[in-house]
């Protein structure tokens, strides 16, 4: 895909661009990662082709 157009709302609970979406997936995933001392970051790939997510958790 072309990547994520609206990064500002990416982790806003209940915000969705999908007709049947709930908007809780990424916010909940980030909350769980942070509760375990980690992080979740999503960024567009260079060249405008898609996006990637980086989930980091401590050892």
Number of C-alpha atoms within 10 A of each C-alpha: 7 11 16 17 9 8 12 8 13 18 21 14 14 15 14 16 12 8 6 7 11 12 18 14 14 17 17 14 15 17 15 14 17 14 11 12 12 15 17 18 12 15 13 16 14 9 8 11 12 13 14 13 11 10 13 14 13 8 5
